[in-house]
Amino acid sequence: MRDDSTQSLREYVEIRYLRPAECRFERGRGGFLSLELDTGEKYERVNLHRAFPLSDCDSYISVRDSESKEIGIIESLREFDEATRRLITEELDRRYFAPVITSIRSIEEEFGYSYWDVMTNAGPRRFTVRRGHGSLLQIGDARVLVVDVDGNRFEIEDYTKLQSRHSRLVESLL
Protein backbone atom coordinates (compact mmCIF):
# COMPACT_ATOMS: atom_id res chain seq x y z
CA MET A 1 0.00 0.00 0.00
CA ARG A 2 1.35 3.41 -0.99
CA ASP A 3 1.74 6.14 1.62
CA ASP A 4 0.16 9.26 0.05
CA SER A 5 1.92 11.64 2.48
CA THR A 6 5.33 10.26 1.45
CA GLN A 7 4.44 10.61 -2.24
CA SER A 8 3.21 14.20 -1.67
CA LEU A 9 6.39 15.08 0.17
CA ARG A 10 8.55 13.58 -2.59
CA GLU A 11 6.71 15.63 -5.23
CA TYR A 12 7.04 18.75 -3.07
CA VAL A 13 10.80 18.58 -2.55
CA GLU A 14 11.80 17.23 -5.96
CA ILE A 15 13.37 19.92 -8.14
CA ARG A 16 12.73 19.84 -11.86
CA TYR A 17 15.42 21.70 -13.77
CA LEU A 18 14.35 23.16 -17.10
CA ARG A 19 17.02 22.62 -19.75
CA PRO A 20 17.08 24.29 -23.19
CA ALA A 21 16.63 20.98 -25.03
CA GLU A 22 13.48 20.21 -23.01
CA CYS A 23 11.58 23.49 -23.19
CA ARG A 24 10.63 26.37 -25.47
CA PHE A 25 9.70 29.84 -24.23
CA GLU A 26 7.91 32.29 -26.49
CA ARG A 27 5.71 35.35 -26.39
CA GLY A 28 2.12 34.10 -26.41
CA ARG A 29 -1.30 35.70 -26.77
CA GLY A 30 -1.55 39.07 -25.09
CA GLY A 31 2.22 39.39 -24.92
CA PHE A 32 2.56 36.93 -22.05
CA LEU A 33 5.48 34.55 -21.74
CA SER A 34 4.43 30.97 -22.56
CA LEU A 35 6.20 27.66 -22.17
CA GLU A 36 6.04 24.33 -23.97
CA LEU A 37 7.88 21.30 -22.62
CA ASP A 38 9.10 18.33 -24.64
CA THR A 39 6.65 16.19 -22.62
CA GLY A 40 3.80 17.96 -24.43
CA GLU A 41 2.86 20.13 -21.46
CA LYS A 42 1.84 23.66 -22.53
CA TYR A 43 1.49 26.72 -20.36
CA GLU A 44 -0.13 29.76 -22.00
CA ARG A 45 1.22 32.07 -19.31
CA VAL A 46 4.16 31.57 -16.97
CA ASN A 47 5.58 33.79 -14.23
CA LEU A 48 9.24 34.01 -13.35
CA HIS A 49 10.72 34.52 -9.87
CA ARG A 50 14.37 34.94 -9.00
CA ALA A 51 15.58 32.89 -6.04
CA PHE A 52 18.39 35.43 -5.47
CA PRO A 53 17.09 38.69 -6.99
CA LEU A 54 19.82 40.89 -5.54
CA SER A 55 22.90 38.71 -5.63
CA ASP A 56 22.53 36.23 -8.52
CA CYS A 57 19.98 37.50 -11.03
CA ASP A 58 20.68 35.01 -13.81
CA SER A 59 20.59 31.77 -11.82
CA TYR A 60 17.91 29.70 -10.11
CA ILE A 61 14.83 31.22 -11.69
CA SER A 62 11.55 29.64 -10.69
CA VAL A 63 9.06 29.17 -13.55
CA ARG A 64 5.47 29.02 -12.30
CA ASP A 65 2.11 28.52 -13.90
CA SER A 66 -0.78 30.99 -13.66
CA GLU A 67 -1.77 29.52 -10.27
CA SER A 68 1.78 29.97 -8.88
CA LYS A 69 2.55 26.25 -8.94
CA GLU A 70 6.21 25.73 -9.77
CA ILE A 71 6.81 24.05 -13.11
CA GLY A 72 10.57 23.99 -12.74
CA ILE A 73 13.80 25.90 -12.17
CA ILE A 74 16.12 27.47 -14.70
CA GLU A 75 19.51 26.80 -13.15
CA SER A 76 21.35 29.31 -15.34
CA LEU A 77 20.22 31.62 -18.12
CA ARG A 78 23.63 31.14 -19.75
CA GLU A 79 22.49 27.67 -20.88
CA PHE A 80 19.84 29.19 -23.19
CA ASP A 81 20.26 30.75 -26.64
CA GLU A 82 20.35 34.52 -26.98
CA ALA A 83 16.73 34.93 -28.15
CA THR A 84 15.38 32.89 -25.22
CA ARG A 85 17.62 34.74 -22.74
CA ARG A 86 16.28 38.03 -24.09
CA LEU A 87 12.64 36.91 -23.64
CA ILE A 88 13.27 35.71 -20.09
CA THR A 89 15.32 38.77 -19.17
CA GLU A 90 12.60 41.13 -20.46
CA GLU A 91 10.05 39.36 -18.29
CA LEU A 92 12.30 39.44 -15.23
CA ASP A 93 13.14 43.11 -15.79
CA ARG A 94 9.43 43.92 -15.82
CA ARG A 95 8.85 42.02 -12.55
CA TYR A 96 11.92 43.32 -10.77
CA PHE A 97 11.91 46.88 -12.07
CA ALA A 98 13.88 48.99 -9.59
CA PRO A 99 15.13 52.35 -10.86
CA VAL A 100 18.59 53.30 -9.63
CA ILE A 101 18.68 56.52 -7.63
CA THR A 102 21.49 58.62 -9.11
CA SER A 103 21.00 61.70 -6.94
CA ILE A 104 18.72 62.94 -4.19
CA ARG A 105 17.15 66.37 -4.50
CA SER A 106 15.59 66.25 -1.06
CA ILE A 107 14.34 64.00 1.72
CA GLU A 108 11.86 65.56 4.12
CA GLU A 109 10.79 63.73 7.29
CA GLU A 110 7.47 64.13 9.05
CA PHE A 111 5.38 61.97 11.38
CA GLY A 112 7.24 58.71 10.75
CA TYR A 113 7.42 59.13 6.98
CA SER A 114 10.09 60.48 4.68
CA TYR A 115 9.24 62.16 1.41
CA TRP A 116 11.84 61.59 -1.29
CA ASP A 117 12.48 63.70 -4.40
CA VAL A 118 15.14 61.93 -6.46
CA MET A 119 16.67 61.52 -9.89
CA THR A 120 16.85 57.95 -11.18
CA ASN A 121 18.12 56.25 -14.30
CA ALA A 122 14.43 56.25 -15.33
CA GLY A 123 13.93 59.99 -14.71
CA PRO A 124 12.75 62.07 -11.73
CA ARG A 125 10.65 60.37 -9.05
CA ARG A 126 8.84 61.41 -5.90
CA PHE A 127 7.78 58.82 -3.36
CA THR A 128 7.05 58.27 0.32
CA VAL A 129 8.85 55.86 2.62
CA ARG A 130 7.59 54.69 6.02
CA ARG A 131 10.25 55.00 8.69
CA GLY A 132 11.33 51.56 9.90
CA HIS A 133 9.29 48.56 8.72
CA GLY A 134 12.21 47.37 6.57
CA SER A 135 11.73 50.18 4.06
CA LEU A 136 15.49 50.64 3.62
CA LEU A 137 17.54 47.49 3.33
CA GLN A 138 21.31 47.55 3.23
CA ILE A 139 22.70 45.02 0.80
CA GLY A 140 26.45 44.74 1.09
CA ASP A 141 28.60 47.58 2.31
CA ALA A 142 26.93 50.58 0.68
CA ARG A 143 24.17 49.27 -1.61
CA VAL A 144 20.64 50.08 -0.44
CA LEU A 145 17.21 48.93 -1.53
CA VAL A 146 14.46 51.47 -0.82
CA VAL A 147 10.82 50.28 -0.75
CA ASP A 148 8.15 52.97 -0.81
CA VAL A 149 4.69 52.80 0.80
CA ASP A 150 3.23 51.40 -2.45
CA GLY A 151 5.79 48.58 -2.65
CA ASN A 152 7.82 50.15 -5.46
CA ARG A 153 11.53 49.43 -5.23
CA PHE A 154 14.44 51.78 -5.83
CA GLU A 155 18.14 51.05 -5.60
CA ILE A 156 21.02 53.17 -4.40
CA GLU A 157 24.17 51.51 -5.71
CA ASP A 158 26.48 53.26 -3.21
CA TYR A 159 24.92 55.67 -0.73
CA THR A 160 28.37 56.90 0.37
CA LYS A 161 28.79 58.54 -3.06
CA LEU A 162 25.73 60.76 -2.56
CA GLN A 163 26.12 64.34 -1.34
CA SER A 164 27.35 64.12 2.25
CA ARG A 165 24.11 65.41 3.85
CA HIS A 166 22.04 62.89 1.90
CA SER A 167 24.53 60.13 2.57
CA ARG A 168 24.28 60.78 6.33
CA LEU A 169 20.48 60.93 6.15
CA VAL A 170 20.24 57.61 4.28
CA GLU A 171 22.63 56.08 6.82
CA SER A 172 20.43 57.32 9.69
CA LEU A 173 17.38 55.71 8.07
CA LEU A 174 19.06 52.31 7.79
N, C-alpha and C positions, 0 to 999 in steps of 0.2 A: 504494500500500500504506500502510495506517495504522500509525503508530508508537504502540504500546500504552502505552509509558512516557510519551509526551507527553499522551495522553488521560488517563491516570491522574493525572498531575500537574495537569492542567487541572481535573479533578473535585475534586482535593484542595484546591486554592487558591480555587476559586470559592465565593463566599459567597452563600447563599440567604437573603434577608431574608423573614421571615414577617410579612405585613401582615394587618390585621384582616379585610379583604374576602376573603382567601384561606384563612383557617384558623378553626377553631372548637375552643376548649378546653372541656372539661367534666370533671366528676368521674365517673369510670367505675366499673366493678366493683371492689369492695374499697376504694373511696375513693381510688383512684389517679387522677392527672391524665392524661386522654387527649387526643388530638389528631386532628382530621380535617381534611385539606386539600381544597381545591376540585378538586384533580386526582383525588380518589377515594382517595388514600392514607389509611389509618387506622392509628393507633398506640394500642393499648390502654393503654399506660403510657409516659409520657415523664418524663424527668428534666431539671431546670433547673439551669444553672450560670451564675453571674455572672462576666463577664469582669473587672469591677472591683468586687469585693465590698465594699471599704472606702471607695472614693471616689465611685462612681457606681452605686448599687444598682439604679436603675430603667432602665438602658440596657445594651445589648449583652448580652443574656441568651441563652445557648446552649441550644437545645432538642435533647435527645438521646433516641434510642430506648433500649429496654431493654438493648441491647448496647453502649451508649455511643457509637454512631455519630451524628454531628451531623445533624439534620434541617434545621435552619436557625437563624437568629439573630433575636431580637426586638430591633430597633434601639432602641425606646423604648416603655415601658409606657404612656406618655401617649397613644399612638395608639389604644389599645384602650378599649372601653366599661368602665364601672365594674364590672360583674359579672365580666367576664373579668380585669380588673386584680386584683380581690379574690381570685379563684381562684389566679392566678399568684403573687400576693404571699403568700398563705397557704402555698403550696408552698415558696417561697423562704425564708420565715421559719422553716419547719420545718428546712430544710437548713442554714441559716446561723444557727441559734439561738445567740446569744452574750449571756448575761445581763450587764447592766451592773453593775459593782461600785460600790456607793454609799458603802460604808465598809469599812474593814479592822479587824477585831477584833484579829487577831494574825497575824504571819508569823514562824515559827520556822525556823531553818536548821540542818541537820545532814547531814553526809556528802554534800555536793553536791546536796542537795534542800532545798526550802523548803516548809513546810507552812502553807497559807493557811486562815484562818478569816475569812470575809467576809460582808457583807450585800450582796445584789444586788436588782435590781428584780424578781427572781423568788423572793425569799426568801433565807434563810441558806444558805451553801454552805461546804463544807470540801473542799479538794483539794490535791494535791501537784504541785509544779513542779520539774522537773530544772534545775539551775543550768546556764546556757549553752544550747547546742543550739537557739538561736532560740526559746526558750520565752516570752520577753518581747520583743515587737516594738513599737518606737516608730513611731507613725504620726502625722506632723505634729509640732507642737511639744510637746504634752503628752498626746496620746491614746496609749493603750497597749493592745495586744492580748496577753492572757495565754493560753498554751496549756498545759494540764495534761498529766500523764503518760499520760492516757487519750485525749488528742486533743480534749478539750472546750475550747471557747473562751470567754473572758470578756473584757469590755471595761472599761477605765477611761477615762472620757471626758476627764478632766483630772487627772493624778496630782498636780499641784501644789496642788490643792484638798483633798487628803487631810490628815489630821493630819500635822504636820511630821515626826514620827519615821517614819511610814509612807511619806510622800512621799520622804524621803531614802533609805529602804530600797528602794523601788521604783526610784528613780534609780540606786542602786548595782547593782541586778540587770540594768539595761538594758545 
